[in-house]
Amino acid sequence: MRGISIEERATQLAHYIIDSKDTVRGTAAKYGVSKSTVHKDVSERLLKINPILAGEVRAILDENKAERHIRGGLATKLKYSKQKNN
């Protein structure tokens, strides 16, 4: 992501999150930036650049946040089922 402006990066991250419905953590890993950078780009910077796009991203991030306890529970279940099988 080097060589592009902060505004371009924020927009690119936002489009990726919208298209893939990926989490902040997943987006950060894909683009090789920190979770803090992704969050700041799509929550603060994007609001000034493109408020409509920021609203779309916010809806997905809120959905991911609401579902995170489910994903955590599934990960724990999978972890212990693997240990039981070994």
TIVEXZA-104206 format. One record per residue: z, x, y of N, C-alpha, C, O, CB in turn; residue number from 1. Coordinates in Angstrom, 1 decimal, m for minus. Glycine has a CB too. Layout:
% residues N
     n.z     n.x     n.y    ca.z    ca.x    ca.y     c.z     c.x     c.y     o.z     o.x     o.y    cb.z    cb.x    cb.y  num
       Z       X       Y       Z       X       Y       Z       X       Y       Z       X       Y       Z       X       Y  NUM
...
END
This chain:
% residues 86
     n.z     n.x     n.y    ca.z    ca.x    ca.y     c.z     c.x     c.y     o.z     o.x     o.y    cb.z    cb.x    cb.y  num
     0.0     0.8    m1.2     0.0     0.0     0.0     0.0     0.9     1.3     0.1     0.4     2.4     1.2    m0.9     0.0    1
    m0.1     2.1     1.1    m0.2     3.0     2.2    m1.5     2.9     2.9    m2.6     2.6     2.3     0.0     4.5     1.8    2
    m1.5     3.0     4.2    m2.8     3.0     4.9    m3.1     1.6     5.5    m4.1     1.5     6.2    m3.9     3.4     4.1    3
    m2.3     0.6     5.2    m2.6    m0.7     5.8    m1.4    m1.0     6.7    m0.3    m0.5     6.6    m2.8    m1.8     4.7    4
    m1.7    m1.9     7.7    m0.7    m2.2     8.7     0.4    m3.1     8.0     0.2    m3.7     7.0    m1.3    m2.9     9.9    5
     1.5    m3.2     8.7     2.6    m4.0     8.2     2.2    m5.5     8.1     2.5    m6.2     7.2     3.9    m3.9     9.1    6
     1.4    m5.9     9.1     0.9    m7.3     9.1     0.0    m7.6     8.0     0.1    m8.6     7.3     0.2    m7.6    10.5    7
    m0.9    m6.6     7.7    m1.8    m6.8     6.5    m1.0    m6.8     5.2    m1.3    m7.6     4.3    m2.8    m5.7     6.5    8
     0.0    m6.0     5.1     0.8    m5.9     3.9     1.6    m7.2     3.7     1.6    m7.8     2.6     1.8    m4.7     4.0    9
     2.2    m7.7     4.8     2.9    m9.0     4.7     2.0   m10.1     4.3     2.4   m11.0     3.4     3.6    m9.3     6.1   10
     0.8   m10.2     4.8    m0.1   m11.2     4.4    m0.6   m11.1     3.0    m0.7   m12.0     2.3    m1.4   m11.2     5.4   11
    m0.8    m9.8     2.6    m1.3    m9.6     1.2    m0.2   m10.0     0.2    m0.5   m10.6    m0.8    m1.7    m8.1     1.0   12
     1.1    m9.6     0.5     2.2   m10.0    m0.4     2.3   m11.5    m0.5     2.6   m12.0    m1.5     3.5    m9.3     0.1   13
     2.2   m12.1     0.7     2.3   m13.6     0.7     1.3   m14.3    m0.2     1.6   m15.2    m0.9     2.2   m14.1     2.1   14
     0.0   m13.8     0.0    m1.1   m14.4    m0.8    m0.8   m14.2    m2.3    m1.1   m15.1    m3.1    m2.4   m13.8    m0.4   15
    m0.3   m13.0    m2.7     0.0   m12.7    m4.1     1.1   m13.7    m4.6     0.9   m14.2    m5.7     0.4   m11.2    m4.2   16
     2.1   m13.8    m3.8     3.2   m14.7    m4.3     2.8   m16.1    m4.4     3.1   m16.8    m5.4     4.4   m14.6    m3.2   17
     1.9   m16.6    m3.5     1.4   m18.0    m3.5     0.5   m18.1    m4.8     0.6   m19.1    m5.5     0.6   m18.3    m2.3   18
    m0.4   m17.2    m5.0    m1.3   m17.3    m6.1    m0.7   m17.2    m7.5    m1.0   m17.9    m8.4    m2.4   m16.2    m6.0   19
     0.3   m16.2    m7.6     0.9   m16.0    m8.9     2.2   m16.7    m9.1     2.7   m16.8   m10.2     1.1   m14.5    m9.0   20
     2.8   m17.2    m8.0     4.2   m17.8    m8.1     5.2   m16.7    m8.6     6.2   m17.1    m9.2     4.2   m19.0    m8.9   21
     4.9   m15.5    m8.3     5.8   m14.4    m8.8     7.0   m14.3    m7.9     7.1   m14.9    m6.8     5.0   m13.1    m8.8   22
     8.0   m13.7    m8.4     9.3   m13.5    m7.7     9.2   m12.3    m6.7     8.2   m11.6    m6.8    10.5   m13.3    m8.7   23
    10.2   m12.2    m5.9    10.2   m11.0    m5.0    10.3    m9.7    m5.8     9.6    m8.8    m5.5    11.5   m11.1    m4.0   24
    11.1    m9.8    m6.9    11.3    m8.6    m7.7     9.9    m8.2    m8.4     9.5    m7.0    m8.4    12.3    m8.8    m8.8   25
     9.3    m9.2    m8.9     8.0    m9.0    m9.6     6.9    m8.5    m8.6     6.1    m7.6    m8.9     7.5   m10.2   m10.3   26
     6.9    m9.0    m7.4     6.0    m8.6    m6.4     6.2    m7.2    m6.0     5.3    m6.4    m5.8     6.0    m9.6    m5.2   27
     7.5    m6.9    m5.8     7.9    m5.5    m5.4     7.4    m4.5    m6.4     6.9    m3.4    m6.1     9.4    m5.4    m5.2   28
     7.6    m4.8    m7.7     7.2    m3.9    m8.8     5.7    m3.8    m8.8     5.2    m2.7    m9.0     7.7    m4.4   m10.1   29
     4.9    m4.8    m8.6     3.5    m4.8    m8.7     2.9    m3.9    m7.5     2.0    m3.2    m7.7     2.9    m6.2    m8.6   30
     3.5    m4.1    m6.3     2.9    m3.3    m5.2     3.6    m2.0    m4.9     3.2    m1.3    m4.0     3.0    m4.2    m4.0   31
     4.7    m1.7    m5.7     5.3    m0.4    m5.5     6.1    m0.3    m4.2     6.2     0.8    m3.6     4.3     0.7    m5.5   32
     6.7    m1.4    m3.8     7.6    m1.4    m2.6     8.9    m1.9    m3.0     9.1    m2.5    m4.1     7.0    m2.2    m1.4   33
     9.9    m1.8    m2.1    11.2    m2.3    m2.5    11.3    m3.8    m2.3    10.5    m4.5    m1.6    12.3    m1.7    m1.6   34
    12.3    m4.4    m3.0    12.5    m5.9    m2.9    12.9    m6.2    m1.4    12.5    m7.3    m1.0    13.7    m6.3    m3.8   35
    13.6    m5.3    m0.8    14.0    m5.6     0.6    12.7    m5.7     1.5    12.6    m6.5     2.4    14.9    m4.5     1.1   36
    11.8    m4.8     1.2    10.5    m4.8     2.0     9.7    m6.1     1.8     9.3    m6.7     2.8     9.6    m3.6     1.6   37
     9.6    m6.5     0.5     8.9    m7.7     0.3     9.6    m8.9     1.0     9.0    m9.7     1.6     8.8    m8.0    m1.3   38
    10.9    m9.0     0.8    11.6   m10.1     1.4    11.5   m10.1     2.9    11.3   m11.2     3.5    13.1   m10.0     1.0   39
    11.7    m9.0     3.5    11.5    m8.9     5.0    10.1    m9.2     5.5     9.9    m9.9     6.5    11.9    m7.5     5.5   40
     9.1    m8.7     4.7     7.7    m9.0     5.1     7.4   m10.5     5.0     6.9   m11.1     6.0     6.8    m8.3     4.2   41
     7.8   m11.2     3.9     7.4   m12.6     3.8     8.4   m13.5     4.4     8.0   m14.7     4.6     7.3   m12.9     2.3   42
     9.6   m13.1     4.7    10.5   m14.0     5.4    10.6   m13.9     6.9    10.6   m14.9     7.6    11.9   m13.8     4.8   43
    10.6   m12.7     7.4    10.7   m12.5     8.8     9.4   m12.2     9.5     9.0   m12.9    10.4    11.7   m11.3     9.1   44
     8.7   m11.1     9.0     7.5   m10.7     9.7     6.4   m11.7     9.6     5.7   m12.0    10.6     7.0    m9.4     9.1   45
     6.2   m12.3     8.5     5.1   m13.3     8.3     5.3   m14.5     9.1     4.4   m15.2     9.5     5.1   m13.7     6.8   46
     6.6   m14.9     9.4     6.9   m16.0    10.3     6.3   m15.9    11.6     5.8   m16.8    12.3     8.4   m16.2    10.4   47
     6.2   m14.6    12.1     5.6   m14.3    13.5     4.1   m14.2    13.4     3.4   m14.5    14.3     6.2   m13.1    14.0   48
     3.6   m13.8    12.2     2.2   m13.5    12.1     1.4   m14.8    11.7     0.4   m15.2    12.4     1.9   m12.5    11.0   49
     2.0   m15.6    10.7     1.3   m16.8    10.2     2.3   m17.7     9.7     2.7   m17.7     8.6     0.3   m16.4     9.1   50
     2.9   m18.6    10.6     4.0   m19.5    10.2     3.6   m20.5     9.1     4.5   m20.8     8.3     4.4   m20.3    11.4   51
     2.3   m20.9     9.0     1.9   m21.8     7.9     2.0   m21.1     6.6     2.5   m21.6     5.6     0.5   m22.3     8.2   52
     1.5   m19.9     6.5     1.5   m19.1     5.3     3.0   m18.8     4.9     3.4   m18.8     3.7     0.7   m17.8     5.4   53
     3.8   m18.5     5.9     5.2   m18.2     5.7     5.9   m19.5     5.1     6.8   m19.3     4.2     5.9   m17.9     7.0   54
     5.6   m20.6     5.5     6.1   m21.9     4.9     5.7   m22.1     3.5     6.6   m22.5     2.7     5.7   m23.1     5.7   55
     4.5   m21.7     3.1     4.1   m21.8     1.7     4.8   m20.9     0.9     5.2   m21.2    m0.2     2.5   m21.6     1.6   56
     5.0   m19.6     1.3     5.8   m18.6     0.6     7.2   m19.1     0.4     7.8   m18.9    m0.6     5.7   m17.2     1.3   57
     7.8   m19.6     1.5     9.2   m20.0     1.5     9.4   m21.1     0.4    10.4   m21.0    m0.3     9.6   m20.6     2.8   58
     8.5   m22.0     0.3     8.6   m23.0    m0.8     8.6   m22.4    m2.2     9.4   m22.9    m3.0     7.4   m24.0    m0.7   59
     7.8   m21.4    m2.4     7.8   m20.8    m3.7     9.1   m20.0    m3.9     9.6   m20.0    m5.0     6.6   m19.9    m3.9   60
     9.5   m19.2    m2.9    10.7   m18.5    m3.1    11.9   m19.4    m3.3    12.8   m19.1    m4.1    11.0   m17.6    m1.8   61
    12.0   m20.5    m2.6    13.0   m21.5    m2.9    13.0   m22.0    m4.3    14.1   m22.2    m4.9    13.0   m22.6    m1.8   62
    11.8   m22.3    m4.8    11.6   m22.8    m6.1    12.1   m21.7    m7.1    12.8   m22.0    m8.1    10.2   m23.2    m6.4   63
    11.7   m20.5    m6.9    12.2   m19.4    m7.8    13.7   m19.2    m7.8    14.3   m19.0    m8.8    11.5   m18.0    m7.3   64
    14.3   m19.4    m6.6    15.7   m19.3    m6.5    16.4   m20.4    m7.2    17.4   m20.2    m7.9    16.2   m19.3    m5.0   65
    15.9   m21.6    m7.2    16.5   m22.7    m7.9    16.4   m22.6    m9.4    17.2   m23.1   m10.1    15.8   m24.0    m7.4   66
    15.3   m21.8    m9.9    15.1   m21.7   m11.3    15.8   m20.4   m11.8    15.7   m20.2   m13.1    13.7   m21.7   m11.6   67
    16.3   m19.6   m11.0    16.7   m18.3   m11.5    17.9   m18.3   m12.5    17.9   m17.5   m13.4    17.2   m17.4   m10.3   68
    18.7   m19.3   m12.4    19.8   m19.4   m13.4    19.2   m19.7   m14.8    19.8   m19.4   m15.8    20.8   m20.5   m13.0   69
    18.1   m20.5   m14.8    17.4   m20.8   m16.1    16.8   m19.5   m16.7    17.0   m19.3   m17.9    16.4   m21.9   m15.9   70
    16.1   m18.8   m15.9    15.5   m17.5   m16.4    16.6   m16.6   m16.9    16.4   m15.9   m17.9    14.7   m16.8   m15.3   71
    17.7   m16.5   m16.2    18.8   m15.6   m16.6    19.4   m16.0   m17.9    19.7   m15.2   m18.8    19.9   m15.6   m15.5   72
    19.5   m17.3   m18.1    20.0   m17.9   m19.4    19.1   m17.6   m20.5    19.5   m17.2   m21.6    20.3   m19.3   m19.3   73
    17.8   m17.7   m20.3    16.8   m17.5   m21.3    16.8   m16.0   m21.7    16.7   m15.6   m22.9    15.4   m17.9   m20.9   74
    16.9   m15.1   m20.7    17.0   m13.7   m20.9    18.2   m13.3   m21.8    18.1   m12.5   m22.7    17.0   m12.9   m19.6   75
    19.3   m13.9   m21.5    20.5   m13.6   m22.2    20.4   m14.1   m23.7    20.8   m13.4   m24.6    21.8   m14.3   m21.6   76
    19.8   m15.3   m23.8    19.6   m15.9   m25.2    18.7   m15.0   m26.0    19.0   m14.7   m27.2    19.0   m17.3   m25.1   77
    17.6   m14.5   m25.4    16.7   m13.6   m26.1    17.4   m12.3   m26.5    17.2   m11.8   m27.6    15.5   m13.3   m25.2   78
    18.2   m11.8   m25.6    18.9   m10.5   m25.8    19.8   m10.6   m27.0    19.7    m9.8   m27.9    19.7   m10.1   m24.6   79
    20.6   m11.7   m27.1    21.5   m11.8   m28.2    20.8   m12.2   m29.5    21.3   m11.9   m30.6    22.6   m12.8   m27.9   80
    19.7   m12.9   m29.4    19.0   m13.3   m30.6    18.3   m12.0   m31.2    18.2   m11.9   m32.5    17.9   m14.4   m30.4   81
    17.9   m11.1   m30.4    17.3    m9.8   m30.9    18.4    m9.0   m31.6    18.2    m8.4   m32.6    16.7    m9.0   m29.7   82
    19.6    m9.0   m31.0    20.7    m8.2   m31.6    21.2    m8.8   m32.9    21.5    m8.1   m33.8    21.9    m8.2   m30.6   83
    21.1   m10.1   m33.0    21.5   m10.8   m34.2    20.6   m10.5   m35.4    21.0   m10.3   m36.5    21.6   m12.3   m34.0   84
    19.3   m10.3   m35.0    18.2   m10.1   m36.0    18.2    m8.6   m36.5    17.7    m8.3   m37.6    16.9   m10.4   m35.5   85
    18.9    m7.7   m35.8    18.9    m6.3   m36.1    20.0    m6.0   m37.1    20.1    m4.8   m37.5    19.0    m5.4   m34.9   86
END
